[in-house]
Amino acid sequence: MEKSWQDVLDRFHYGIYLVTIAADGLYNGMIASWVAQCSHTPPLIALAIRKNRLSHDQIRQTGKFTFNLLPRDALGLLNQFKIPDWRRKFDGVEYDLSPEGNPVVKGSLGYLDCVVERAVDTGDHTLFIGRVTGGSLKREGEALTTAQYPGRYRGDK
């Protein structure tokens, strides 16, 4: 039996990141897996976000975002950042603020601050190209990937 193209994509493995934004004096976070380094000099990271997401509009508004590198044992944190009420996503979550003013979750392995260099329309998503302005590896450990959380980030929902 022939597999669908999405069944093939399910076998692609990506990192799972928490992207955080400070907008209008409040903090928001979203789980993202469509992320890739796209330049070394200057250091650029590509982030694809569905256009109907609040985080999409907030990144457009503020021009900056922060990647939190999540450890393998952060599956519980994923559920916290999938709740519908974005104003409650950080309830009970310990964090510090990065130099760009975005939340860095205390349990993360590290973070990268980015400012938007450009935004590219890619259909139902926008590809934000972020220039890395700073970051830090906070501790050693294995990062969370779609291999530990399969079939949930197809991008078709």
C-alpha positions as CSV (number, residue, x, y, z in Angstrom):
1,M,0.0,0.0,0.0
2,E,1.4,3.4,-1.0
3,K,2.0,5.9,1.8
4,S,0.8,9.4,1.5
5,W,3.2,12.3,1.3
6,Q,2.3,13.2,4.9
7,D,3.4,9.8,6.0
8,V,6.8,10.5,4.6
9,L,6.9,13.9,6.3
10,D,6.1,12.2,9.6
11,R,9.4,10.5,9.4
12,F,11.3,13.8,9.1
13,H,12.7,14.7,12.5
14,Y,12.9,18.3,13.8
15,G,13.7,19.9,17.0
16,I,10.8,21.1,19.1
17,Y,11.3,24.6,20.5
18,L,9.4,27.0,22.7
19,V,9.3,30.4,20.9
20,T,8.6,33.2,23.3
21,I,7.5,36.8,22.6
22,A,6.9,39.9,24.8
23,A,4.1,42.0,23.3
24,D,2.0,44.8,24.9
25,G,3.5,44.1,28.3
26,L,2.5,40.5,28.3
27,Y,4.3,37.2,27.4
28,N,3.3,34.6,24.9
29,G,4.8,31.3,23.9
30,M,4.2,28.7,21.2
31,I,5.6,25.3,20.3
32,A,7.5,25.3,17.0
33,S,9.2,22.6,15.0
34,W,9.6,24.1,11.6
35,V,13.0,25.8,12.5
36,A,16.3,25.7,10.7
37,Q,19.6,27.5,10.8
38,C,20.0,29.2,7.4
39,S,23.2,31.2,7.6
40,H,26.4,31.1,9.7
41,T,27.6,34.7,8.9
42,P,25.5,36.5,9.9
43,P,23.8,33.9,12.1
44,L,20.3,33.5,10.8
45,I,17.5,31.1,11.9
46,A,14.3,30.5,9.9
47,L,11.0,30.0,11.7
48,A,7.8,29.0,9.9
49,I,4.6,30.1,11.7
50,R,1.0,29.6,10.5
51,K,-0.5,33.0,9.6
52,N,-3.6,32.5,11.8
53,R,-1.6,32.2,15.0
54,L,-1.4,35.1,17.5
55,S,2.3,34.5,17.8
56,H,2.6,35.3,14.1
57,D,1.0,38.7,14.6
58,Q,3.0,39.4,17.7
59,I,6.3,38.7,16.0
60,R,5.3,41.0,13.1
61,Q,4.4,43.7,15.6
62,T,7.5,43.4,17.9
63,G,10.1,42.3,15.3
64,K,11.7,39.9,17.7
65,F,11.4,36.4,19.3
66,T,13.4,34.0,21.4
67,F,14.0,30.2,20.9
68,N,14.0,28.1,24.1
69,L,15.9,24.9,23.5
70,L,13.8,22.3,25.3
71,P,15.2,19.2,27.0
72,R,13.9,15.7,26.2
73,D,12.0,15.6,29.5
74,A,9.9,18.7,28.6
75,L,6.9,16.9,27.2
76,G,4.7,18.3,30.1
77,L,5.7,21.8,29.2
78,L,4.3,21.3,25.7
79,N,0.8,20.9,27.0
80,Q,1.1,24.2,29.0
81,F,1.9,26.1,25.9
82,K,-0.8,24.5,23.8
83,I,-3.6,26.0,26.0
84,P,-6.0,28.4,24.1
85,D,-5.7,31.3,26.5
86,W,-2.3,32.8,25.7
87,R,-2.4,35.1,28.7
88,R,-2.2,32.0,31.0
89,K,0.5,30.1,29.2
90,F,3.2,31.2,31.7
91,D,1.0,30.5,34.7
92,G,3.2,28.4,37.1
93,V,6.2,28.5,34.6
94,E,9.5,29.8,36.0
95,Y,11.4,32.0,33.6
96,D,13.9,34.8,33.4
97,L,14.0,37.5,30.7
98,S,16.5,37.5,27.9
99,P,18.4,40.6,26.9
100,E,15.7,41.2,24.2
101,G,13.0,41.0,26.9
102,N,11.5,37.7,26.0
103,P,10.9,34.8,28.5
104,V,13.6,32.1,28.8
105,V,12.1,29.1,30.6
106,K,14.3,28.1,33.6
107,G,14.3,24.4,32.6
108,S,15.5,25.0,29.0
109,L,18.9,23.9,27.8
110,G,19.6,27.3,26.3
111,Y,18.1,30.1,24.3
112,L,18.7,32.3,21.2
113,D,17.4,35.8,20.9
114,C,16.5,36.9,17.4
115,V,15.4,40.0,15.6
116,V,13.4,39.7,12.3
117,E,15.6,40.4,9.3
118,R,12.8,39.5,6.8
119,A,9.5,37.8,6.5
120,V,8.7,35.5,3.5
121,D,5.2,34.5,2.5
122,T,5.2,30.7,2.1
123,G,1.5,30.0,1.6
124,D,-0.3,29.3,4.8
125,H,2.8,30.1,6.8
126,T,5.2,33.0,7.1
127,L,8.9,32.2,7.2
128,F,10.5,34.6,9.7
129,I,14.3,34.9,9.2
130,G,15.7,36.0,12.5
131,R,19.2,37.3,13.1
132,V,20.7,35.9,16.3
133,T,21.5,38.8,18.7
134,G,22.5,36.7,21.6
135,G,22.0,33.5,23.5
136,S,23.4,31.0,25.9
137,L,23.7,27.3,26.5
138,K,22.5,27.1,30.1
139,R,23.1,23.4,30.7
140,E,24.0,20.1,29.0
141,G,21.4,17.6,27.9
142,E,19.6,16.1,24.9
143,A,17.2,18.4,23.1
144,L,13.5,17.4,22.5
145,T,12.7,16.4,18.9
146,T,9.8,15.1,17.0
147,A,11.3,11.6,17.3
148,Q,10.1,11.7,21.0
149,Y,6.7,13.3,20.0
150,P,5.8,11.8,16.6
151,G,2.9,12.6,14.4
152,R,1.8,15.7,16.2
153,Y,3.5,18.5,14.1
154,R,2.4,17.6,10.6
155,G,1.4,21.2,10.0
156,D,-2.0,20.3,8.6
157,K,-4.2,21.5,11.5
